Amino acid sequence: MPHLDAAYNLARWLAGNDHDAEDIAQEACVRAFRFVGGCRNSDGRAWLLTIVRNTAYSWLKKNRAQPVVPMDDHELAEIEDQSCAAGSFHSADTDALRAALETLPLEFREALVLRELEGLSYKEIAEVAEVPVGTVMSRLARARRQLQGAIIRKEKV
Amino acid sequence: MNCAESYLFLHAHADGELDVAKSLELERHLKTCSACAPSVRRYGNRRCGMTRPIRCEGKSAG
């Protein structure tokens, strides 16, 4: 099945661990096979990732206590510290990056994973996350800022 | 364009996702706004903030 690696990667970042990610990716693939007629574009990757995302969200709702709530704009701490070295996430090692990404709210994490790890366009991310392109733009900008903040906070500890 | 919009568009611009009209608008703002300069240094020149090594591969992937 094509794009299985992308499916697993998204599931892993949404679920937070390998075991649950395997379950989610597997269930998503079963659904994908069942609804393969629903895939209208030639690539199919965004379509499969949409199924993975929906499967993961249902799974999280059923199995995890934490509700999936979008972050409020006002909760965003101003962590843009002018004095800190530019672009910390470029110098951060992969473990620090991974740990920081885990701390982000779900919808920010998914936007970053789809963009940075899967290389989807904003339009494709909008399709997968079922939000307008403007929302994708704002989520990515805020997600990167939060990610950078998380890395800086960890470096300071 | 205000600084908040500029911040959003800066990311989209670095990602190669901003249309020409908005890019011009952004450039005009950045030319005259010193408050946005640190963000430009941080995000302006790169397409990607992260790298792929943290991509997760499942046992069944491939």
Interface residues (C-beta under 8 A of the other chain):
Chain A: L4 D5 A7 Y8 N9 A11 R12 W13 D18 A21 E22 A25 Q26 E80 Q82 A86 G87 F89 H90 T94 L97 R98 L101 L112 R115 E116 L117 S121 Y122 M137 S138 L140 A141 R144 L147 Q148
Chain B: Y7 L8 F9 L10 H11 A12 D15 E17 P38 S39 R41 R42 Y43 R46 C48 G49 M50 T51 R52 P53 I54 R55 C56 E57 G58 K59 S60 A61 G62
